Amino acid sequence: MDTYSVDIVYQAISALFQGNNPKEQEKANKWLQDFQKSIYSWTIADELLHQKRDLHANYFAAQTMRNKIQNSFSELPPHTHESLRDSLITHIGQIDEQTDNVIVTQLSLAVADLALLMATWQEPISDLLKALAPHPAAIWPLLEVLKVLPEEIDSRFLRLGANRREQVHKQLDASAECVLEFLCMCVQREDLDQQRIWNATLRTYSAWLVINAFPLSHICDNALSQLAFRMLSQPAETSGKLHDNASECVCALLSCMGSRSGSPEVESQVGRVFEAVCQLEAAYHLSVAHEDTDKTINYCGIFTTLCDAFSFDILEQQHAMKGLDLVLLCVGHFDYEVAEITFHLWYKLSEDLFQRYDDKLTARFRPHIERLISALYRHAQMESDHDGLIEENNNFYDFRRKVSDLLKDVAFIVGSNACFKQMYIILQAPNTTWESTEAALFVMQNVAKNILPEENEVIPKVVEAILSMSEQTHIAVRYTSIMLIGELCEWIENHSNLLEAVLNFLLYALQQKNGLAPAAAIALTSICSACRQNMICHISGLVEIARSLDSFQINNDVAIGLLKGISLILTKLPREQLQPALREIVSFQLQPLAQLLESQAPVEKGERSDPVYWIDRACAIIRHTNPDVPDSVEHPTVAILNDAWPLISRVLDKYQSDLRIMERTCRLLRYAVRMVRKQAVLLVEPLIKQIVVLYAVQHHSCFLYVGSILVDEFAKSNECISGLLEMLQAFIEPTFGLLQLENGLRNNPDTVDDFFRLASRYLDCCPLQLLQSSLITPIFQCALIACSLDHREANSSVMKFFINLLTWGRSSNHRHAECRPLVVELATQHGSALVMNLIQASVFQLHSYMLADVAEVLSELKHVVGNAQMEPFLANALDSLPKKNSGGYVTATQQQLEEFSTTVLRADTTKAVTQALKTFTRLFR
């Protein structure tokens, strides 16, 4: 459809929302999306809002208007901005109590975004208050506009830029007093829907508190703060929604004060606000008594925010400890979801104490952490009527995982030994229930790693009790006990007299079909890792375990972990024992893989019919069997690898179209080549021939990665360089063909990542040969285009390629001095384009965390070409940036452009360039 009209748009909306034919609805949806992108959607959406025919059309029009302002504001000529503003204010003014909330939100966002983008709208707050505040029906939508306006300042879609944001903040600060006066007036009006207006007013007040717009002297005693605290002090009389908004308001108030802590103005107010929050303790108890968990959660959020906002005061001032007591009150609540809200605070407290490294200060918090651990022990208890183990991925399992992380973080405050003893006392108590025992063992499990291996008071008794545990003991207690044994691996290594008994205990559990096998396998892996030398005499038993792996009730990930543990013991074997044992364990994986190659059975992911099942196991063995062998001695795995190559080659051929299988096979090759290094020379030629052919057909980037491993290992041997350069030549054509497709870079970030990683390896290992070849220029030009790709790993590889290349052009490079003139020529020829693309990418495409790599490229280029050439490169790139944005405001002043250029040219460190780049790009974001 080439033309758009109001009636045709109505028909499409009706077809989408009221039609019964899915194909027609899909067609209508596509048409409406295209319509929204068109220039005509501005006027038609405006007309739809005036006509108000039906809810769907109104919603669509409001959403369209908001999207157009947010994403396509540059389409409008500046002279139309005022009429758009007046029209939107008219639409806002026509909202009544029956208007749908979603429409109000979309129109409010449209007005707010317009106010932020439109530079000629000098006093938007004042104008909106004058136009809408006198009309009672317009109060609600006006509050919504005032709420979303400060929230939209940092919208990544609007890209206001630092200059405009600063200007807007000044506008809001200047308007703050009249906004506060308006908000206070709203909550005192009796001619409006009180609940709706109070909710809307508190939300708006919170949004302005978040941006620190109000002077501190205005925020503690005003009618809004008083209303919020009054609503919170009466939980029984306050509706859930109002309670939520009052809580959010108090949290915003606390955060606002916390962010300005240290100033005298704050200090005079803190005591009163602190006291007001402490007085909410009674309301908290009321919410608990009425089992109103939502309100209980709100109070918990307030108490936690209090401590979070004033964490410095808590560390420094004794009276502020009352806040932690309130948080611990919430941790003691019967519902673990309430306790979970506080976890981030304990993480932060433990981090602060760890950084300060002050024993006296840490000791002050010991009683609080002891209470915390006692509460976590209670929350971690299973239901007494629970029969089996906790199912993975349910809420309680996830909660226990978080408890586990928290215990490991805070244990140092009380001491792991003390914590262990605290739980041991619980185990010793008469008539202890199974769920109490299991929870105590669970806490022990999470602090066991930090207990000194010399401990001989409690751990021997615990280990003895576990090893003699009867089969009638609840399965969950036995499971957690086994996991505790695994965590005590370092202690067991220091008490090798117990090793035999521990191994027999774990082997018995490994053979069970009741759910204990995974815990036994995990524990056995830990024992193997910690007790390598003492486990050598048990190698025959471990080989038998590897042979019987599929008879145990464990998943493949756990089995792979067990093979890793066994492989670590293999590494310690004498050479004459290592090779036969390794060959045998590898054969347990490769024989079933060979059978799969002969089979026509379909691949079932994660099952024994999946090649990955066996490849991952073989990979774990190869990766972790790493004996110390001199280069002059044949590596014990070379013969195994050479014998396995025909099988691996057949896997590459048969499953070449399956990316997952190819990635895992390449991973196996990676670790195999890394292990034997140059002794894998017999594989180089057949492997290169095969991956080049497969890559040309399938385009799997993992083949590029294998190529980079081969370059890393063999490119320093002169006889291999020409063959490896031929491999690069063969890779280039299919790679460039793929990346030149529409959205080729964005759709294939792994290819970009692996290709430039490969190119960097050539620059590391044989720079002169690559720089002298005809390949370097097209690779460089491809990298120029890839600068703008905002994929973290891919972009990092592109930048590392530039850095590695430019490093050879430094005057201080003496290792390959003949590389310097070649790099200087490249940098001189393409330097301007490189700086242009880097600046454009930094400003418009890349995330701020990616700019450090860009800064390093700029620094290296400056070292190569010198400031005399770098200055015009920068000037040209900066001149290409837009001086004004779609709203008509200045993005970067001439002074700011010159400051950035000067900083880059004068910077001695990459860090200084990074900081300058981050500051500069904020002008356009």
N, C-alpha and C positions, 0 to 999 in steps of 0.2 A: 504494500500500500504506500503510495508516494506522497499522498497528502494527508494532513491531520485536521480534524475538526472536533468541536465539543461533542457532537452527536456520535461520531465514530468512536471517540474515546469512551463515551458512555456505553456503547455497545460492547466494546472489548472488556470493560470492567464487569459488565453484566455477565458476559460469557465466562469470565474467569471465576467470579464469586458465586454465580447462581446457576451456571450450566451443569449438566449431568454427564457430558461427553468428555472423558479425560483428554482425548486428542485435541478437541477444540479448546479445552482449558489451557493445555500446554501451548497451543498456537497463540491464544490470546495473551498468555503470560509473556511469551517471546516478543510479541508485537508491542505490548505495553513497555517492556524493557527498552526496546528500540526507541519508542516514543519519548521516554524519559531522557534519552541521550540527545534528542533533537532540540534545536533552538526554539521550536514551536511550543515546547512543553511549558515554558515560562508563562505565556499568556493564557494558554488553555487551562493550566492548573489554577491560575488566578481566577479564571471565569468559573471553573467548577466549584471553587470555594465560595464565590458569590452566589451561585445558584442553589447550593445545598440540597440537591435532589435526593440523595440517600447517603447512608452511613459509609458504604464501601467507596463511593465516589469521593466523599469528603476525606476519608482516610487516605486514599490514593493521592489526592491532590495535595494534601498537607505533607505527605511523605515526599512527593515529587518536589515540592517547593523547597523543603529542607535539603534534599539531596542535591538539587541544582545549586543552591547557595553554597553548600559545602564543597562540592566537587567541580562546578562549572561556572563559578562567578565571573571568570574572565570573559565569558561569552557576552556579558551585558556591557554596552557602552556606558561610560561614567554618567552621562546625562540622564540615564534611566534609573539610577540608584535611588533617588529621592522618591520617585513615584512608586517603586517597589516597596520602599520603607513605609510610605503612607498607606499603601494597600494592605500590607501585612498588619499594621497597627489597627486598621479598620476590621480585618478578619478577627483579630484578637478581641477587639471590643464587642464583637457580635456573639462571642461565646456565652452560653447560658448554662444553667444547671444540668440540662439534658445532654449537653455536648459530651461525646465520648472522651475519656481520659487520654486515650492514645492520640486523638486528634489534637487535643490541647498541648500535649507534650511535643508533637511534631511541629506545630505552629510556633510554640515557644522557642524551640531550638532554632527554627528558621529565623525568628526575630533576633535571638541572641547571636547567632552566627553572622547575621547581617551587620549587627552593631559592632562586632569585632573586626569584620572585614572592611567596612565602609569608613574610610579615613575622613570623609567630609562630614560624617555624623559626629559632631564635636561633643555633644552632651546627651548621649542616649538614655542614661538613667533619669536625668531631669525631665527629658522630653516624654519618656514613658510614664513617669509619675504624673506629669501634668495632664497627659492625654487620657489616662485610664483610671487613676486613683479616685477621681470624683464619682465614678460610676460603680455602685455596689456590685453589680453583676460582673464587672471586669476585674474585681480585686483578686479572685482566685487565679485567672490566667496571668495576671500581672505578677503575682507571687511566683508562678511557675517560671516566667521569663527571668525574673530576678534570681531565681535559684540556679537555672542552667547557665546563665551568663558567666559567672566565675568558674563553673565547671568546664566550660568549653575553651577557656583560655589556652590550655595546653593540648588541645585536640591535635592529633597528628595529621588529621585530614585537612584542617584549616591552614596549617603551616604559616602561622602569623609572623614568626620571626622574633628575635629577641628585642629589637627596637620597638616593634608594635606592641609586644607583650608588656614592655616597660611602660609604654604610653597608656595602655589599657589599665594597668595596675594603678597608675597615677589617677586616671579618671575614676576608678572605683574607690580609691582612697579618698578622693575629693568628695565623692557622693556618699561615702559611708555613713556620715552623720544623719543625712536626710533619709537614707534607707532605713537606718536603725529606728529613727523617729516614726517612719511609716509602718514598720513591722510592729513596733510597740502599740501603735494606734490600732492596728488590725486585731490584735489579741484582746483589745478592750472594747471592740465594737459588739453591740448586742443585736444588730439588725441583720446579721449574716449567719449562715450555717456554722455554728461555733466549732464543731468537731473538724469540719473540712478546713476552715480557716486556720485553726490552731495547728493542725497537722502541716498545712502548706507553709505557714509562717515559721514554724520550728525547722522545717527542712531548708527553707531559704536562709534562715539565720545560721544554720550549720554550714551551708555552702560558703557564706561570707567569712565565717570564723576560720574555715580551712585555709583561706588565702590571706589570713592575718590583716584583713582590711580595717577592722575596728580598733581604735585606740584601746589599750588595756584598761584605762580608767573607766571605759564605757561598758565593759562586758560582764562585770561581776554582779552589779546591783540593778541591772535593767529589768524591765517587766518580762522579757523573754527568758533570761536565765532563771528568774524567780519562778516563772511558769513551769519550766522544765523540771526544776527541783521539786516543785509542789506536786506535779503529776507523778513523779517517781516516788515521792514519800507516801502516796496513797494508791498502792497497787490494786487494791480491791475495787476502787472507784474509777480507775483509769482504763480506757479501752486498750486492747492489744496494740493497735496501730499507733495510737497517741503515745503509748509507753515506749514503743520502738523509736519513734521520732524524738521523744524527750531524751532517751538514752543516747541516741546518735548526737544530739545537740550537746549534751554534757561531755561526751567523749571528745567532740570537736573543740569544746571550750578548754578541756584539760590539755589536749595536744597543742592548741594555740598558745596557752600559757607556758607549756613545757618547751616549746620551740624558742621562746624568748627568755627562758630562765637565765638568771644571772643579773638581769637588769634590776635596778632598785624598784622600778615600777611594779615588776612582777613580784618581788619579794614581799611587798606590802600586801599583796592580794592572795598569795599562795596559802597562807595560814587559814584564811576564811574559807576558801574553796575546798581545801583539804578537810576542814571540819565539816563542811556541808556534805561532802561525799561520805565521810565517816558516819554521819547521821543516817545514811541510807541503810545501815546495817539492820535496823529494825524492820524496814520495808523488805529487805532481802529475806529475813526470817519469815515474814508474813507470806511472801510468794512461795516459800518452801512448804509452809504449813498448808497452803491452798493447792499445792502441787501444780502451780502455774509455771511450768518449766521454761516457757518462752520468756517470762519476765525475770525468772531466776538467771537465765542466760544473759539478759540485758544488764542486770546488776553485776554479774561476774565480769562482763565486758568493761563496765565503768571502773570497777576496782583494779582490773588489770591495766587499763589505760592510764589510770592515776599513777601506778607504779612505773609504767613504761615511760610516761611523759616526764616524770621526776626521778628517773633512775639515779641521776647524780646525787640528788638530795637523799635518796634512800641509802646510798653508799656512804654519804658523808654525815648525815644527821640521824641521831638515834630516834628522835620523835617520829620520823618518817617511816619507821619500821611498822607502824600501825597499818600502813597500806598493805604490806606483805601479809599481816595477820588476816586482813579482809580477804585477800586472794586465797590464802590457805583455808579460810572458811568455805570458800567456793569449791576448792579442791576436795574438801571433805563431803561435798554433796553426794547423795546416793547415785546420781546419774553421771556416768563417766563422760558424757558429752559436755557437761558443765566444766568438769576438770580440764578437759582437752583445750578449752578456750584459753587457759592460762599458760599453756606449754611454751609459747614463744617468749613469754616473759622470763621463764626459768632458763631458757637457752641464753637469752641476753644477759641475765644476771651471772650465769656461770662463765660466759665469755668475758664479761667485765672483770670478774674476780681473777680469772686465769691470766688476763693481760696485766693486771696490776701486780700480781705475784706478791701479795702482802698477807703473811700468815695471820697476823693479828686481825686484819679486816675479814679474811675468810672465816676465822673462828666465830666472828659475830653472827654469821649467817648459818652456822652449823645447826643450831636448833630448828631453824625454819626448814632446812633441807631434810633433816631427820623426820620432821612432820610430813614433809612432801613425800618422802620415800615410803613412810607408813601408809599414807593415803593411796599411793600408787599400788602398793602391795594389796590393799583391799580392793581397789578397782580392777586389778588384774585377775581376781578370783573368778573362776568359772561357776556356773550354777551348780548347786549340789546334786541336782537330778540329771546332769549332763552325762551321757553314757560314754561317748567316744572322745575323739580329739576335736579340736576347734577346726571348723572348715576354713580353708583359705579363702581370702577375698570377701569374707563377710565383715560387717562393721566392727565387731568385737576383735576379730583377728587384726584388722588395720589399726585399731586402738592399741592393742598390745605391742604392735610393731613400733608405734610412736612412743609408747612407754619405754620400750627397750632402748630407743635412741636417746630419750631424755635421761634415763638412768645412767647410761654411759657418759653423758655430758656432765651430770651434777655429782657423780660419785666421788670425785676428788675433793669436794668441799667437806664431806664427812669422813672420807677415807674408805677405800674399797674394803679393807680388812674389817673396819668397824661395821660397815653395812652388812658384810658377810656374817659377822657375829650376831648382829641384830636379827637377821633372818634365822640363824641357827638356834637362837633362843626360842623363836616361835616353833621351830621343828621339835624342840625338846619338850614343849608344853604338853601336859597330859590331855588325852582326848582330842588331839588336834584332828580336824576333819581333813579329808583328802584334798578338798579344794584349797584349804589354807596351806597345806603342805606343798601343793603344786605351785601356788603363787609365790611362796617363800623360795622355792627352788628356782623359779623363773627370775626373781630378783637376783639371786645368787649368780645365775647363769650370765646375767648382764654386767656383773662387776668382776667376774672371775678372772678375766684376762689381765686385770691390773693388780692382782694379788701377788706379792713377792713369792718366788718359787721356794724360798726357805721356810715359809709358814708351816708350822708343825703342830699347832694347837687345835684348830677346828677342822681344817680340810681333811686330814687323815680319817677323822671320825665320819665326815660326810661321805667321803669316797667309799669307806668300808660299808656304810649303811646302804649306799646305792648298789654296790657289787653283790650284797647279800639280799637284795630286795626280792620278795616273793612274786610269783606270777599272779597272785590274787590282788596285788596292788593295782589301783586304778590305772588304766592305760595312759591317761594324761600325765600322771605322776611319773610313770616309767619313761615316757617320751621326754619330758623336761629334764629328768635325771640324766638320761643319755646325752642330751644336748649340753648339760652342765659338765659332764665328763669331757666332752670335746673342747669346751672353753677352758678347761683346766689342763690343756695339753702341755703348756710350758712347765706347770707345776709337776706333772707326771714325768716329764723329761728329766727333772731334777730328782725324781723319786723312782728311778728305773726298776727298783725291786717290785713295784706294783704293775709294771708294764704288761707282764704275761697275763695277770688276772684281768686287767682292763681289756686286753685284746680278746681273751676268751669271752668276756662279757659282751663285747661289741659284736663279735662274730655270731654269737648265739642270737642276739637281737636282729642282726642283719638277715638271718634266715627265717625270721618270723613273718607271718602273713597278716598281721593285725595292725599294721600302720607304723610299727617301730623301725622298720628297715631304713626309711629315709634318714631318720635321726642317727641311726647307727652308722650309716655310710658317711654322713656329714662329720660325725665325731671321729670316725676312723681317718678321714681325710686330714683333719686337724692334727691328729696324733702322728700321722705319717710326716706331715710338714714340720712339726716341732721336734720329733724324736728320730731324725733321719739315721743318725749313726747307730743308735740302739735298735733300730728296726731292720738293719741289714740281715741279721740272723733269721729273720722271719720272711725272707724274700720268697721262699718256695710257697709258703702259705698265701702270700699276696698274689703270686702268679695264679694260684688256684682260684682265688677270689675273682681275678680278672677273667679267668676261663668261665666262671659260673655266673658272670654278671647278670645275664638275662634270667637267671632263676630267682633273683631277688626282686622283691616288690618295691622297686624304685624307678623313678622316671629317668629319662636319658641325661638330663642336666646333672642330676645327683650322681649318676654312673660316671659321667665325664669328670666330675669333681674327684671321685674315688680313683679313677685312672690317673688323674693329675698327682694325687698323693702317692700312688704306687710308683709313678715315674720319678718323683723326687728321690725315692729310695734307690731306684735303679742307677741314678746318677752317681751314687756313692759306691757302687759295686766296683771291684777290680775289673779291668778290661776283659779278661778271659771269661768272667761271669756275665758281664753286662750284655755282650752281643747276643748270646743265645737266649737270654731272658727277654731282651727287648724284641728280638725277632719273633719269639713265641707270642708275646703280648700283642704285637702289631698284627700278627697273623690272625689272631682272634677277631680282628676287625676287618681285615682285607678279604678273608675267605668268604664271609657272607656277602661282601660287596661284589666279589667275582661271580657269585651265584646270581645276584641281581642282574648283572650284565647279560647273563644267559637267559634270564626269565623275561617273559612278556607281560608280567603282572603290572598293573598300574601303580604309579607312585602314590603312596598315602602319606601325606606330610606328618612327620613325627613318629611314624611307625617303622617297624623293621624292614618294610618294603621301600623305605625312603633312603636313597644313597647317603643323604646328609646325616642320617642316624649313625652310620658307620664312619663316614669321613670325619665328623666332628670328634669322634672317639680317637681315631688314629691321630688327628691333629693335636689333641690334648697330650697324647703320649710323646709325640715328636717334639712338641713345644717345650715340655717340662723335663725331658731327659736331656740334660745338658752337661755331659762330662767335660772335664778340663783336659783337652787333648792338644798337644803342640802341633803346629802346621806341618812339621816334618814327619809326623806319624799319621798313618791312615786312620781316619775317624771310624769308630766301630759301627756307625750307622750308614756309611757310604754304600756298602754292599747291599744293605736292606733297601735303601732308597733306589739304587740302580735296579734291583730285582722288582721293586714295586712300580717302576715307571711305566712298563707296558700296560699295567692295569689302570693306572691313573690316566694314561693317554686314551684308553678306551672309554673311560668315564667322561672325559672332555668331549669326545666325539659323540657318544650316544645321547648325552643329556645337554648338548650345546645350546639348545633353545631355552633351557630352564635357568634363569638368572640366579636363583637361590643356590642351586647345586653348583653352578660355575663359581660363584663367589666363595663357597665353602671349599671347593677343590683348589682354587687359587690360594686360599688361606693356608691349606695344607702344604702346597708347594712353597709358599713363602717361608714357613717355619722350617721345612726340610732343607731348603737352600741356605737359609740363615744358619742352620746348625752345622752343616758340613762345609759351608763357605766355598772356597775355590776348588775343593775336592769334588764338587758337583759338576765339574767341567764337561763330563761326558753327556750330561743332560742338556747343556746350553743349546746346542744346534737343533736337536729334535724339538725341544720345547719352544724355541723361538719360531721355528717353521710352523708348528701347530697353532700357537696363539695368534700369530699374524693372520693366518687363514681364517681362524674362527672369529677374530675381531672384525675382519672385513665383512663377514656375513652377519654376525649377531650384534656387534657394537657393544658388547658387555665391557664396562670400564675396568672390571677386575683384571682383564688381560693386560691393560696398561699398567696396572699396579704390579703384576708379576714382572713385566718388562722392567719396571723401575728397580725391583729387587736384583734382577740380573745385572743391570747397569751398575748398581752399587757394589756388587760383589766382583764383577769381571772387567769393568771398564778401565781399571788401572793396569790391566794386562794388555800390552800393545797388540798382541795377536788377536784379541777379541774386539778391539775398538771398531774396525771397519764393519764387522758383522752386526754389532750393536747399533751403529749409525744407519745401516740398511734397515734394521728393525724399526727405528724411529721414522725413517722415510716411508715405510709400509704403513705405519700407524697414522701418519699425518693425513693422507687423503680421506679415509673414512671418517676420521675425527672432524676435519674441517667440513666435510659434506654434511655431517650430522648437526654441527653447530651453526651452519649457515641456513638451516631450515627456519621457518617462521617460529619465533620463540625458542630457537634451538638452544641458546645458552640457559634460559630459565628452565626449560624442560629436561635438561641433561646436566645438572650441577655435578653429579658424580664423575661424568666424563671430563668436565673442565678441571675438577679437583685432581683426578688421577693423571690427566695428560700433562698438566703443568708441574705436578709433582715429579713426573717422569723427566720432563725437560730440565727441571732443577737438578735432578740426579746427574744428568749429563754434564751440567755446568760444574757440579761438585767434583766429578771424577775425571772428565776429559774435556775441560773447557776449550782448549785451543782447537781441538778437532771440530767441535760443534760450531765455534765462532768462525772458523775458516770455511765451513760448509755453506751450501746454498739454503740450508733449512732454517737458519737462525732468523732471517728477515720475515718469512711468513709466520713463524712462531711468535715473534715479537708483535707483528701486526694483529694476530689473533688475540694476544694478551691485551693489546690496547682496547679492543672491543669488549673483552671480558672484564675490564676494570669495573664496569657498572653493575656486575652481577651481585645481588645482595644476599647471596648464600654464604654463610660464615666460612665453612671449610673450603669451598671452591674459590672464593675471593682471596682467602689467605694463601692458597697455593699460587694464585696468579701473582700476588704481591711478592711472595717469596721468590718466584721466578725472576721478577725484576730486580729484587735485592741481590740475589746470587749473581745475576748477570752484571749488574753495575759494580759490585764489589771488585770484579776483575779489572775495572777501569780506574781504580784508585791509584794515585801516584805512589802510594806506599806499598803497592803490590809488587813483591819481588819474586814470588814463587813461580808465577807464569808471566813474566814481564812482557812477552810477545802478545799477550791478550789485550794489554792496555790500549794500543792504538785502534784495535778492532772495535772495542767497546766504546771508545771516545767517538769514533766515526758513527756508530749506531746511535749513541746518545745525542750527538749533534744533529743528526738527520731527523730523528724521531722525538727528540726531547720536548719540543713545543707541543706536539700531539699528545705525548704522555702526560705532561702537566695539565693540559686542557682536560683530558679525560679523567684524570685523578681528581681535579677540583670539581668538575661537573658531577662525578659519581659521589664524591664526599658530600656535596651540598644537596643533591636531589635523590640519591638512591641508597647510599650505604648507611647502616646503623652506626651510632656513635662509638660502640665498642670495636668497630672494625677500622677506626681511623688511625690507630697506632701503627698498623702495617702500612697504610698510605703515607704516613709521616716518615716512616723509615725509607720508603722508596724516594720520596722527595729529598731526604737528607743524603742518600747515596748518589742521586742524580746531581745534587749540588757539588758533592766531592769530585765528581767526574768532569762536569763541564765548567765549574767555577761560577762565582756570582755574576760575572760579566754577561754570561749567556743565560744564567738562571733568571736574572731580573726581567728581561723581555719575555721569557717563557711565562713567568707568573703574571706579568702585566697583560699579556694577551689573553690568558685564561680568565683573569678577574674581569677584564673588559667585556667578556662574553656573558657574564652573569646579569640577570635582570636587575635594574636599578630601582624599579618600583614593582609592587605586587599588584594583583588584580583589583585590590581595593583602593589603589592609588597612593598607598603609603610607601615611604622609602624603606627598602630592605637593608641596604648597607650604604652608609655615607662614604664619601670619597676618603675622608680621614680614616674610617675603619678599614677600607680596602688597602690604603697605604700602610697602616699599622700592621696588618696581617703580612703583607709582602715584606716589610722591614724585619719583622720578627723571624720569618722563615729564613731570610737571607743572613741574619746575624746570629741565628741559633747555633749553639755549639753542641747541643744534644738532641737526640730524637725526641726525648720527653718534652722539650720546649716546643718543638714543631707540633707534636701531638696536641699539647694544650692549646696552642694557637689555632690549630685546625678545628678542635672541638668548639672553642669560643666563636670562631668565625662561622662555622656551619649553623650554629644556633641562630644567627641572623636571618637565616632562610627557612627555619623549621617552625 
